[in-house]
């Protein structure tokens, strides 16, 4: 469990003054992750909302070395930085420990940079990759991505007379990364600071690559009241749409909600799903609930089979 008093004493790596939207949860999630280490940090960020809003030339909100990458290459770039630092350390040209963090959105890591992410993980570089998952290409106009839920309304999968939004279910990137066999993989959200910080501490301590998939609601793309972002992230967990779990050394551990809430209650709070509540779309709501239920049961089976069933309800 993270120690809030100790965390509060650590300096901010990402400071105020950035230009993220009111109600955006990206910076909140990133600050939680970065507070999980007391070591000097080197940060890389793929093109996207997070990069654009924190590094508009000639300004920066970063108090650390920072590298901006194209959509597709934040993981290999940071793996190269990590490798270079290790080589220079062996030659005695630099000293001291550094930690390396690669931030990318779901567009950068689920889609465009998926192959290069896989390669960086397979090579075994000691770095932490964080997916700030807001479920679409928000920076370029709310286009659908591999992380966009089925039936969500986006600009490239719009709702209309012939369509009910995105037709495909989202990709399970966390499970795909876990299949790489890296030391630490986790899924969390900005709605549970203790869970996210604790998992980030484990990620920084891992002897090799680590990956955290963080759900970060987007007020523009999800269409909710700007004050409701954290609440929506919390309800994504209680509805089991977004389970919080970890895979540490091959052992799966799932955090269970104290009570399960209906998926429909979560969907109602987002404008991107407004069309689902029109007459005639009841079957779609039932389909989405059944899909979430199946995924939850499968996750519990993975925990049972892979040695993590001792993890208690939290």
Phi and psi restraints in degrees (value plus and minus 20) as a CYANA .aco file:
   2 UNK   PHI     -89.1   -49.1
   2 UNK   PSI     126.0   166.0
   3 UNK   PHI    -117.1   -77.1
   3 UNK   PSI      85.9   125.9
   4 UNK   PHI     -82.7   -42.7
   4 UNK   PSI     -58.5   -18.5
   5 UNK   PHI     -84.3   -44.3
   5 UNK   PSI     -61.2   -21.2
   6 UNK   PHI     -88.4   -48.4
   6 UNK   PSI     -59.2   -19.2
   7 UNK   PHI     -81.9   -41.9
   7 UNK   PSI     -58.6   -18.6
   8 UNK   PHI     -84.6   -44.6
   8 UNK   PSI     -41.6    -1.6
   9 UNK   PHI    -103.1   -63.1
   9 UNK   PSI     -35.4     4.6
  10 UNK   PHI     -99.2   -59.2
  10 UNK   PSI     122.5   162.5
  11 UNK   PHI     -88.7   -48.7
  11 UNK   PSI     133.9   173.9
  12 UNK   PHI     -99.9   -59.9
  12 UNK   PSI     105.2   145.2
  13 UNK   PHI    -100.8   -60.8
  13 UNK   PSI     -57.8   -17.8
  14 UNK   PHI    -126.7   -86.7
  14 UNK   PSI      95.4   135.4
  15 UNK   PHI    -117.6   -77.6
  15 UNK   PSI     158.4   198.4
  16 UNK   PHI     -94.5   -54.5
  16 UNK   PSI     157.6   197.6
  17 UNK   PHI      74.9   114.9
  17 UNK   PSI     -19.0    21.0
  18 UNK   PHI     -96.2   -56.2
  18 UNK   PSI     157.9   197.9
  19 UNK   PHI    -138.7   -98.7
  19 UNK   PSI       9.5    49.5
  20 UNK   PHI     -87.3   -47.3
  20 UNK   PSI     133.5   173.5
  21 UNK   PHI     -81.1   -41.1
  21 UNK   PSI     131.8   171.8
  22 UNK   PHI     -81.3   -41.3
  22 UNK   PSI     109.4   149.4
  23 UNK   PHI      71.5   111.5
  23 UNK   PSI     -26.3    13.7
  24 UNK   PHI     -90.1   -50.1
  24 UNK   PSI     120.8   160.8
  25 UNK   PHI    -126.2   -86.2
  25 UNK   PSI     -14.9    25.1
  26 UNK   PHI     -80.9   -40.9
  26 UNK   PSI     -70.7   -30.7
  27 UNK   PHI     -86.6   -46.6
  27 UNK   PSI     -54.4   -14.4
  28 UNK   PHI     -81.7   -41.7
  28 UNK   PSI     -66.0   -26.0
  29 UNK   PHI     -84.8   -44.8
  29 UNK   PSI     -63.9   -23.9
  30 UNK   PHI     -82.6   -42.6
  30 UNK   PSI     -60.6   -20.6
  31 UNK   PHI     -84.1   -44.1
  31 UNK   PSI     -58.6   -18.6
  32 UNK   PHI     -80.5   -40.5
  32 UNK   PSI     -65.6   -25.6
  33 UNK   PHI     -82.0   -42.0
  33 UNK   PSI     -67.6   -27.6
  34 UNK   PHI     -90.2   -50.2
  34 UNK   PSI     -45.1    -5.1
  35 UNK   PHI     -92.7   -52.7
  35 UNK   PSI     -29.6    10.4
  36 UNK   PHI    -101.0   -61.0
  36 UNK   PSI     -21.5    18.5
  37 UNK   PHI    -153.3  -113.3
  37 UNK   PSI     126.1   166.1
  38 UNK   PHI    -125.9   -85.9
  38 UNK   PSI      -9.0    31.0
  39 UNK   PHI    -114.7   -74.7
  39 UNK   PSI     136.3   176.3
  40 UNK   PHI     -78.7   -38.7
  40 UNK   PSI     117.9   157.9
  41 UNK   PHI    -133.7   -93.7
  41 UNK   PSI     119.3   159.3
  42 UNK   PHI    -133.0   -93.0
  42 UNK   PSI     104.1   144.1
  43 UNK   PHI    -133.4   -93.4
  43 UNK   PSI     116.4   156.4
  44 UNK   PHI    -142.5  -102.5
  44 UNK   PSI     125.7   165.7
  45 UNK   PHI    -160.9  -120.9
  45 UNK   PSI     112.6   152.6
  46 UNK   PHI     -93.2   -53.2
  46 UNK   PSI     138.4   178.4
  47 UNK   PHI     -73.4   -33.4
  47 UNK   PSI     118.4   158.4
  48 UNK   PHI     138.8   178.8
  48 UNK   PSI    -195.4  -155.4
  49 UNK   PHI     -72.0   -32.0
  49 UNK   PSI     -67.7   -27.7
  50 UNK   PHI     -82.0   -42.0
  50 UNK   PSI     -66.6   -26.6
  51 UNK   PHI     -87.0   -47.0
  51 UNK   PSI     -68.0   -28.0
  52 UNK   PHI     -81.6   -41.6
  52 UNK   PSI     -62.4   -22.4
  53 UNK   PHI     -97.9   -57.9
  53 UNK   PSI     -38.9     1.1
  54 UNK   PHI    -124.8   -84.8
  54 UNK   PSI     -28.0    12.0
  55 UNK   PHI    -159.2  -119.2
  55 UNK   PSI      21.7    61.7
  56 UNK   PHI     -91.6   -51.6
  56 UNK   PSI      94.6   134.6
  57 UNK   PHI     -77.3   -37.3
  57 UNK   PSI     115.3   155.3
  58 UNK   PHI    -118.5   -78.5
  58 UNK   PSI       6.1    46.1
  59 UNK   PHI    -125.2   -85.2
  59 UNK   PSI     137.9   177.9
  60 UNK   PHI    -169.4  -129.4
  60 UNK   PSI     125.0   165.0
  61 UNK   PHI    -119.9   -79.9
  61 UNK   PSI     -10.5    29.5
  62 UNK   PHI    -121.3   -81.3
  62 UNK   PSI     115.7   155.7
  63 UNK   PHI    -129.3   -89.3
  63 UNK   PSI      16.1    56.1
  64 UNK   PHI    -167.4  -127.4
  64 UNK   PSI     144.8   184.8
  65 UNK   PHI     -77.0   -37.0
  65 UNK   PSI     115.5   155.5
  66 UNK   PHI    -158.3  -118.3
  66 UNK   PSI     114.8   154.8
  67 UNK   PHI    -143.1  -103.1
  67 UNK   PSI     106.6   146.6
  68 UNK   PHI    -114.5   -74.5
  68 UNK   PSI     111.1   151.1
  69 UNK   PHI    -138.5   -98.5
  69 UNK   PSI     142.8   182.8
  70 UNK   PHI     -87.1   -47.1
  70 UNK   PSI     149.0   189.0
  71 UNK   PHI     -69.0   -29.0
  71 UNK   PSI     -63.1   -23.1
  72 UNK   PHI    -111.8   -71.8
  72 UNK   PSI     -23.9    16.1
  73 UNK   PHI    -154.1  -114.1
  73 UNK   PSI       4.4    44.4
  74 UNK   PHI     -88.0   -48.0
  74 UNK   PSI     -58.4   -18.4
  75 UNK   PHI     -86.0   -46.0
  75 UNK   PSI     -69.7   -29.7
  76 UNK   PHI     -86.5   -46.5
  76 UNK   PSI     -52.4   -12.4
  77 UNK   PHI     -83.1   -43.1
  77 UNK   PSI     -67.7   -27.7
  78 UNK   PHI     -89.9   -49.9
  78 UNK   PSI     -48.9    -8.9
  79 UNK   PHI     -87.6   -47.6
  79 UNK   PSI     -54.9   -14.9
  80 UNK   PHI     -87.7   -47.7
  80 UNK   PSI     -58.7   -18.7
  81 UNK   PHI     -83.7   -43.7
  81 UNK   PSI     -64.2   -24.2
  82 UNK   PHI     -81.8   -41.8
  82 UNK   PSI     -63.3   -23.3
  83 UNK   PHI     -85.5   -45.5
  83 UNK   PSI     -59.8   -19.8
  84 UNK   PHI     -84.4   -44.4
  84 UNK   PSI     -61.5   -21.5
  85 UNK   PHI     -85.3   -45.3
  85 UNK   PSI     -60.6   -20.6
  86 UNK   PHI     -83.4   -43.4
  86 UNK   PSI     -59.9   -19.9
  87 UNK   PHI     -85.3   -45.3
  87 UNK   PSI     -63.2   -23.2
  88 UNK   PHI     -87.1   -47.1
  88 UNK   PSI     -53.8   -13.8
  89 UNK   PHI     -84.8   -44.8
  89 UNK   PSI     -62.3   -22.3
  90 UNK   PHI     -82.7   -42.7
  90 UNK   PSI     -50.0   -10.0
  91 UNK   PHI    -108.4   -68.4
  91 UNK   PSI     -21.4    18.6
  92 UNK   PHI      56.5    96.5
  92 UNK   PSI      -2.6    37.4
  93 UNK   PHI    -109.6   -69.6
  93 UNK   PSI     -39.0     1.0
  94 UNK   PHI    -156.3  -116.3
  94 UNK   PSI     139.7   179.7
  95 UNK   PHI    -162.6  -122.6
  95 UNK   PSI     143.1   183.1
  96 UNK   PHI      71.5   111.5
  96 UNK   PSI     137.9   177.9
  97 UNK   PHI    -111.8   -71.8
  97 UNK   PSI     119.9   159.9
  98 UNK   PHI    -146.1  -106.1
  98 UNK   PSI     135.0   175.0
  99 UNK   PHI    -138.7   -98.7
  99 UNK   PSI     127.3   167.3
 100 UNK   PHI    -140.6  -100.6
 100 UNK   PSI     106.6   146.6
 101 UNK   PHI    -145.4  -105.4
 101 UNK   PSI     111.4   151.4
 102 UNK   PHI    -134.2   -94.2
 102 UNK   PSI      96.9   136.9
 103 UNK   PHI    -120.6   -80.6
 103 UNK   PSI     115.8   155.8
 104 UNK   PHI    -169.6  -129.6
 104 UNK   PSI     132.8   172.8
 105 UNK   PHI    -102.7   -62.7
 105 UNK   PSI    -198.6  -158.6
 106 UNK   PHI     -88.3   -48.3
 106 UNK   PSI     -49.5    -9.5
 107 UNK   PHI     -83.0   -43.0
 107 UNK   PSI     -61.8   -21.8
 108 UNK   PHI     -93.6   -53.6
 108 UNK   PSI     -55.6   -15.6
 109 UNK   PHI    -126.2   -86.2
 109 UNK   PSI     -56.2   -16.2
 110 UNK   PHI     -92.1   -52.1
 110 UNK   PSI     -55.2   -15.2
 111 UNK   PHI    -137.8   -97.8
 111 UNK   PSI    -103.7   -63.7
 112 UNK   PHI     -83.5   -43.5
 112 UNK   PSI     -59.4   -19.4
 113 UNK   PHI    -123.2   -83.2
 113 UNK   PSI      -1.2    38.8
 114 UNK   PHI     -80.6   -40.6
 114 UNK   PSI     -66.2   -26.2
 115 UNK   PHI     -85.7   -45.7
 115 UNK   PSI     -62.7   -22.7
 116 UNK   PHI     -91.5   -51.5
 116 UNK   PSI     -50.2   -10.2
 117 UNK   PHI     -82.1   -42.1
 117 UNK   PSI     -67.0   -27.0
 118 UNK   PHI     -78.5   -38.5
 118 UNK   PSI     -62.7   -22.7
 119 UNK   PHI     -83.7   -43.7
 119 UNK   PSI     -63.0   -23.0
 120 UNK   PHI     -83.7   -43.7
 120 UNK   PSI     -59.0   -19.0
 121 UNK   PHI     -88.2   -48.2
 121 UNK   PSI     -61.7   -21.7
 122 UNK   PHI     -83.8   -43.8
 122 UNK   PSI     -53.4   -13.4
 123 UNK   PHI     -92.9   -52.9
 123 UNK   PSI     -39.8     0.2
 124 UNK   PHI      67.4   107.4
 124 UNK   PSI       6.0    46.0
 125 UNK   PHI     -87.8   -47.8
 125 UNK   PSI     121.1   161.1
 126 UNK   PHI    -103.3   -63.3
 126 UNK   PSI      72.1   112.1
 127 UNK   PHI    -176.5  -136.5
 127 UNK   PSI     145.8   185.8
 128 UNK   PHI    -132.7   -92.7
 128 UNK   PSI     104.8   144.8
 129 UNK   PHI    -125.1   -85.1
 129 UNK   PSI     105.8   145.8
 130 UNK   PHI    -138.6   -98.6
 130 UNK   PSI      99.7   139.7
 131 UNK   PHI    -111.9   -71.9
 131 UNK   PSI      93.4   133.4
 132 UNK   PHI    -109.0   -69.0
 132 UNK   PSI      72.9   112.9
 133 UNK   PHI    -113.6   -73.6
 133 UNK   PSI      80.9   120.9
 134 UNK   PHI    -125.2   -85.2
 134 UNK   PSI      -7.7    32.3
 135 UNK   PHI      53.1    93.1
 135 UNK   PSI       3.0    43.0
 136 UNK   PHI    -196.3  -156.3
 136 UNK   PSI     152.1   192.1
 137 UNK   PHI    -103.7   -63.7
 137 UNK   PSI      60.2   100.2
 138 UNK   PHI     -90.3   -50.3
 138 UNK   PSI     -57.9   -17.9
 139 UNK   PHI     -85.1   -45.1
 139 UNK   PSI     -49.1    -9.1
 140 UNK   PHI    -126.9   -86.9
 140 UNK   PSI      -6.9    33.1
 141 UNK   PHI     102.7   142.7
 141 UNK   PSI       0.2    40.2
 142 UNK   PHI      43.1    83.1
 142 UNK   PSI      28.4    68.4
 143 UNK   PHI    -103.4   -63.4
 143 UNK   PSI     132.9   172.9
 144 UNK   PHI     -86.5   -46.5
 144 UNK   PSI     127.5   167.5
 145 UNK   PHI    -148.4  -108.4
 145 UNK   PSI    -199.4  -159.4
 146 UNK   PHI     -87.2   -47.2
 146 UNK   PSI     -33.0     7.0
 147 UNK   PHI    -118.4   -78.4
 147 UNK   PSI     -25.7    14.3
 148 UNK   PHI     -89.6   -49.6
 148 UNK   PSI     111.2   151.2
 149 UNK   PHI     -87.3   -47.3
 149 UNK   PSI     134.8   174.8
 150 UNK   PHI     -79.6   -39.6
 150 UNK   PSI     119.8   159.8
 151 UNK   PHI      56.8    96.8
 151 UNK   PSI     -19.3    20.7
 152 UNK   PHI     -90.7   -50.7
 152 UNK   PSI     122.6   162.6
 153 UNK   PHI    -108.0   -68.0
 153 UNK   PSI      97.7   137.7
 154 UNK   PHI    -151.3  -111.3
 154 UNK   PSI     152.8   192.8
 155 UNK   PHI     -93.3   -53.3
 155 UNK   PSI     -42.3    -2.3
 156 UNK   PHI    -124.9   -84.9
 156 UNK   PSI     -23.5    16.5
 157 UNK   PHI    -158.0  -118.0
 157 UNK   PSI      45.5    85.5
 158 UNK   PHI     -97.3   -57.3
 158 UNK   PSI     136.9   176.9
 159 UNK   PHI    -102.6   -62.6
 159 UNK   PSI     115.8   155.8
 160 UNK   PHI    -186.0  -146.0
 160 UNK   PSI    -185.0  -145.0
 161 UNK   PHI     -82.3   -42.3
 161 UNK   PSI     -50.0   -10.0
 162 UNK   PHI    -130.1   -90.1
 162 UNK   PSI     -13.3    26.7
 163 UNK   PHI    -168.1  -128.1
 163 UNK   PSI     126.4   166.4
 164 UNK   PHI    -129.9   -89.9
 164 UNK   PSI      10.4    50.4
 165 UNK   PHI      76.1   116.1
 165 UNK   PSI    -178.2  -138.2
 166 UNK   PHI     -80.3   -40.3
 166 UNK   PSI     114.3   154.3
 167 UNK   PHI    -109.3   -69.3
 167 UNK   PSI     -40.1    -0.1
 168 UNK   PHI    -120.2   -80.2
 168 UNK   PSI     133.6   173.6
 169 UNK   PHI     -97.1   -57.1
 169 UNK   PSI     139.2   179.2
 170 UNK   PHI     -91.9   -51.9
 170 UNK   PSI     133.3   173.3
 171 UNK   PHI     -93.9   -53.9
 171 UNK   PSI     123.6   163.6
 172 UNK   PHI    -115.4   -75.4
 172 UNK   PSI      59.1    99.1
 173 UNK   PHI     -85.4   -45.4
 173 UNK   PSI     -56.0   -16.0
 174 UNK   PHI     -80.8   -40.8
 174 UNK   PSI     -64.9   -24.9
 175 UNK   PHI     -86.4   -46.4
 175 UNK   PSI     -56.1   -16.1
 176 UNK   PHI     -84.1   -44.1
 176 UNK   PSI     -63.1   -23.1
 177 UNK   PHI     -85.5   -45.5
 177 UNK   PSI     -60.2   -20.2
 178 UNK   PHI     -78.9   -38.9
 178 UNK   PSI     -52.0   -12.0
 179 UNK   PHI     -87.5   -47.5
 179 UNK   PSI     -33.4     6.6
 180 UNK   PHI     -94.4   -54.4
 180 UNK   PSI     -34.8     5.2
 181 UNK   PHI      53.2    93.2
 181 UNK   PSI       5.9    45.9
 182 UNK   PHI     -96.5   -56.5
 182 UNK   PSI     144.5   184.5
 183 UNK   PHI     -80.1   -40.1
 183 UNK   PSI     -56.7   -16.7
 184 UNK   PHI    -167.2  -127.2
 184 UNK   PSI     110.5   150.5
 185 UNK   PHI    -156.3  -116.3
 185 UNK   PSI     118.9   158.9
 186 UNK   PHI    -167.4  -127.4
 186 UNK   PSI     136.0   176.0
 187 UNK   PHI    -147.1  -107.1
 187 UNK   PSI     110.7   150.7
 188 UNK   PHI    -169.5  -129.5
 188 UNK   PSI    -191.9  -151.9
 189 UNK   PHI    -168.5  -128.5
 189 UNK   PSI     144.2   184.2
 190 UNK   PHI     -90.0   -50.0
 190 UNK   PSI     -30.0    10.0
 191 UNK   PHI    -101.1   -61.1
 191 UNK   PSI     -24.7    15.3
 192 UNK   PHI    -157.0  -117.0
 192 UNK   PSI      68.9   108.9
 193 UNK   PHI     -81.3   -41.3
 193 UNK   PSI     -59.9   -19.9
 194 UNK   PHI     -85.7   -45.7
 194 UNK   PSI     -63.0   -23.0
 195 UNK   PHI     -82.7   -42.7
 195 UNK   PSI     -66.2   -26.2
 196 UNK   PHI     -87.6   -47.6
 196 UNK   PSI     -64.1   -24.1
 197 UNK   PHI     -86.5   -46.5
 197 UNK   PSI     -62.8   -22.8
 198 UNK   PHI     -81.4   -41.4
 198 UNK   PSI     -62.7   -22.7
 199 UNK   PHI     -88.9   -48.9
 199 UNK   PSI     -54.5   -14.5
 200 UNK   PHI     -86.0   -46.0
 200 UNK   PSI     -57.7   -17.7
 201 UNK   PHI     -79.2   -39.2
 201 UNK   PSI     -62.9   -22.9
 202 UNK   PHI     -85.8   -45.8
 202 UNK   PSI     -58.3   -18.3
 203 UNK   PHI     -83.4   -43.4
 203 UNK   PSI     -64.6   -24.6
 204 UNK   PHI     -86.6   -46.6
 204 UNK   PSI     -49.2    -9.2
 205 UNK   PHI    -104.6   -64.6
 205 UNK   PSI     -30.2     9.8
 206 UNK   PHI     -84.4   -44.4
 206 UNK   PSI     123.8   163.8
 207 UNK   PHI    -111.0   -71.0
 207 UNK   PSI      50.4    90.4
 208 UNK   PHI     123.3   163.3
 208 UNK   PSI    -185.5  -145.5
 209 UNK   PHI     -89.3   -49.3
 209 UNK   PSI     126.6   166.6
 210 UNK   PHI    -155.4  -115.4
 210 UNK   PSI     133.1   173.1
 211 UNK   PHI    -159.4  -119.4
 211 UNK   PSI     114.7   154.7
 212 UNK   PHI    -149.9  -109.9
 212 UNK   PSI     106.3   146.3
 213 UNK   PHI    -122.0   -82.0
 213 UNK   PSI      92.6   132.6
 214 UNK   PHI    -134.0   -94.0
 214 UNK   PSI     103.5   143.5
 215 UNK   PHI     -98.0   -58.0
 215 UNK   PSI     103.8   143.8
 216 UNK   PHI    -150.7  -110.7
 216 UNK   PSI      77.1   117.1
 217 UNK   PHI     -74.8   -34.8
 217 UNK   PSI     125.4   165.4
 218 UNK   PHI    -138.0   -98.0
 218 UNK   PSI      97.8   137.8
 219 UNK   PHI     -84.0   -44.0
 219 UNK   PSI     -52.9   -12.9
 220 UNK   PHI     -96.2   -56.2
 220 UNK   PSI     -67.7   -27.7
 221 UNK   PHI     -98.6   -58.6
 221 UNK   PSI     -54.8   -14.8
 222 UNK   PHI    -107.2   -67.2
 222 UNK   PSI     -41.0    -1.0
 223 UNK   PHI      43.4    83.4
 223 UNK   PSI      49.6    89.6
 224 UNK   PHI    -153.4  -113.4
 224 UNK   PSI     145.9   185.9
 225 UNK   PHI     -78.7   -38.7
 225 UNK   PSI     110.3   150.3
 226 UNK   PHI     -74.6   -34.6
 226 UNK   PSI     -42.6    -2.6
 227 UNK   PHI    -101.8   -61.8
 227 UNK   PSI     -26.4    13.6
 228 UNK   PHI    -120.9   -80.9
 228 UNK   PSI     -13.5    26.5
 229 UNK   PHI     -78.9   -38.9
 229 UNK   PSI     -67.7   -27.7
 230 UNK   PHI     -86.5   -46.5
 230 UNK   PSI     -60.7   -20.7
 231 UNK   PHI     -81.2   -41.2
 231 UNK   PSI     -61.0   -21.0
 232 UNK   PHI     -84.7   -44.7
 232 UNK   PSI     -58.7   -18.7
 233 UNK   PHI     -84.4   -44.4
 233 UNK   PSI     -59.5   -19.5
 234 UNK   PHI     -85.4   -45.4
 234 UNK   PSI     -60.8   -20.8
 235 UNK   PHI     -93.5   -53.5
 235 UNK   PSI     -45.8    -5.8
 236 UNK   PHI     -80.8   -40.8
 236 UNK   PSI     -53.5   -13.5
 237 UNK   PHI     -94.8   -54.8
 237 UNK   PSI     -67.9   -27.9
 238 UNK   PHI     -88.9   -48.9
 238 UNK   PSI     -46.0    -6.0
 239 UNK   PHI    -103.5   -63.5
 239 UNK   PSI     -24.5    15.5
 240 UNK   PHI      49.0    89.0
 240 UNK   PSI      -9.7    30.3
 241 UNK   PHI     -83.8   -43.8
 241 UNK   PSI     -60.4   -20.4
 242 UNK   PHI    -145.8  -105.8
 242 UNK   PSI      66.2   106.2
 243 UNK   PHI     -88.4   -48.4
 243 UNK   PSI     124.9   164.9
 244 UNK   PHI    -117.7   -77.7
 244 UNK   PSI      98.3   138.3
 245 UNK   PHI    -172.4  -132.4
 245 UNK   PSI     150.5   190.5
 246 UNK   PHI    -161.8  -121.8
 246 UNK   PSI     134.4   174.4
 247 UNK   PHI    -146.1  -106.1
 247 UNK   PSI      83.8   123.8
 248 UNK   PHI    -136.3   -96.3
 248 UNK   PSI      93.6   133.6
 249 UNK   PHI      40.4    80.4
 249 UNK   PSI      11.3    51.3
 250 UNK   PHI      66.1   106.1
 250 UNK   PSI     -23.6    16.4
 251 UNK   PHI    -116.2   -76.2
 251 UNK   PSI     105.4   145.4
 252 UNK   PHI    -112.2   -72.2
 252 UNK   PSI     112.2   152.2
 253 UNK   PHI    -153.1  -113.1
 253 UNK   PSI     108.7   148.7
 254 UNK   PHI    -134.1   -94.1
 254 UNK   PSI     111.4   151.4
 255 UNK   PHI    -107.2   -67.2
 255 UNK   PSI     104.1   144.1
 256 UNK   PHI    -117.8   -77.8
 256 UNK   PSI     116.0   156.0
 257 UNK   PHI     -85.5   -45.5
 257 UNK   PSI     128.9   168.9
 258 UNK   PHI     -85.9   -45.9
 258 UNK   PSI     -51.4   -11.4
 259 UNK   PHI    -167.6  -127.6
 259 UNK   PSI     124.0   164.0
 260 UNK   PHI    -109.6   -69.6
 260 UNK   PSI     117.2   157.2
 261 UNK   PHI    -131.5   -91.5
 261 UNK   PSI     130.1   170.1
 262 UNK   PHI     -83.9   -43.9
 262 UNK   PSI     120.5   160.5
 263 UNK   PHI     -79.5   -39.5
 263 UNK   PSI     -55.5   -15.5
 264 UNK   PHI     -80.1   -40.1
 264 UNK   PSI     -53.1   -13.1
 265 UNK   PHI     -85.5   -45.5
 265 UNK   PSI     -56.2   -16.2
 266 UNK   PHI     -91.3   -51.3
 266 UNK   PSI     -63.0   -23.0
 267 UNK   PHI     -83.4   -43.4
 267 UNK   PSI     -57.0   -17.0
 268 UNK   PHI     -80.1   -40.1
 268 UNK   PSI     -47.2    -7.2
 269 UNK   PHI    -103.6   -63.6
 269 UNK   PSI     -18.0    22.0
 270 UNK   PHI    -143.8  -103.8
 270 UNK   PSI     107.4   147.4
 271 UNK   PHI     -83.5   -43.5
 271 UNK   PSI     -44.3    -4.3
 272 UNK   PHI     -89.0   -49.0
 272 UNK   PSI     -34.5     5.5
 273 UNK   PHI    -132.7   -92.7
 273 UNK   PSI      -8.1    31.9
 274 UNK   PHI     -77.9   -37.9
 274 UNK   PSI     -56.3   -16.3
 275 UNK   PHI     -85.4   -45.4
 275 UNK   PSI     -41.6    -1.6
 276 UNK   PHI     -87.2   -47.2
 276 UNK   PSI     -36.2     3.8
 277 UNK   PHI    -119.7   -79.7
 277 UNK   PSI      -7.1    32.9
 278 UNK   PHI    -104.0   -64.0
 278 UNK   PSI     130.5   170.5
 279 UNK   PHI     -77.4   -37.4
 279 UNK   PSI     114.0   154.0
 280 UNK   PHI      83.1   123.1
 280 UNK   PSI     -30.4     9.6
 281 UNK   PHI    -126.3   -86.3
 281 UNK   PSI      -6.7    33.3
 282 UNK   PHI     -79.6   -39.6
 282 UNK   PSI     -53.6   -13.6
 283 UNK   PHI     -85.3   -45.3
 283 UNK   PSI     -49.4    -9.4
 284 UNK   PHI     -90.8   -50.8
 284 UNK   PSI     -60.6   -20.6
 285 UNK   PHI     -81.9   -41.9
 285 UNK   PSI     -62.0   -22.0
 286 UNK   PHI     -85.3   -45.3
 286 UNK   PSI     -57.9   -17.9
 287 UNK   PHI     -85.0   -45.0
 287 UNK   PSI     -62.4   -22.4
 288 UNK   PHI     -86.8   -46.8
 288 UNK   PSI     -60.9   -20.9
 289 UNK   PHI     -83.5   -43.5
 289 UNK   PSI     -61.4   -21.4
 290 UNK   PHI     -84.8   -44.8
 290 UNK   PSI     -57.2   -17.2
 291 UNK   PHI     -84.8   -44.8
 291 UNK   PSI     -65.5   -25.5
 292 UNK   PHI     -83.2   -43.2
 292 UNK   PSI     -61.1   -21.1
 293 UNK   PHI     -82.1   -42.1
 293 UNK   PSI     -61.6   -21.6
 294 UNK   PHI     -84.6   -44.6
 294 UNK   PSI     -63.5   -23.5
 295 UNK   PHI     -83.8   -43.8
 295 UNK   PSI     -59.6   -19.6
 296 UNK   PHI     -84.0   -44.0
 296 UNK   PSI     -64.8   -24.8
 297 UNK   PHI     -83.8   -43.8
 297 UNK   PSI     -59.5   -19.5
 298 UNK   PHI     -83.5   -43.5
 298 UNK   PSI     -59.4   -19.4
 299 UNK   PHI     -85.1   -45.1
 299 UNK   PSI     -61.5   -21.5
 300 UNK   PHI     -84.5   -44.5
 300 UNK   PSI     -55.1   -15.1
 301 UNK   PHI     -86.2   -46.2
 301 UNK   PSI     -58.9   -18.9
 302 UNK   PHI     -82.8   -42.8
 302 UNK   PSI     -61.5   -21.5
 303 UNK   PHI     -82.6   -42.6
 303 UNK   PSI     -63.0   -23.0
 304 UNK   PHI     -85.6   -45.6
 304 UNK   PSI     -61.5   -21.5
 305 UNK   PHI     -96.8   -56.8
 305 UNK   PSI     -51.1   -11.1
 306 UNK   PHI    -123.1   -83.1
 306 UNK   PSI       3.4    43.4
 307 UNK   PHI      63.8   103.8
 307 UNK   PSI      -5.7    34.3
 308 UNK   PHI    -131.2   -91.2
 308 UNK   PSI      -5.2    34.8
 309 UNK   PHI     -87.9   -47.9
 309 UNK   PSI     -30.7     9.3
 310 UNK   PHI     -94.7   -54.7
 310 UNK   PSI     -30.5     9.5
 311 UNK   PHI     -87.3   -47.3
 311 UNK   PSI     101.4   141.4
 312 UNK   PHI    -103.2   -63.2
 312 UNK   PSI     137.8   177.8
 313 UNK   PHI     -81.9   -41.9
 313 UNK   PSI     115.2   155.2
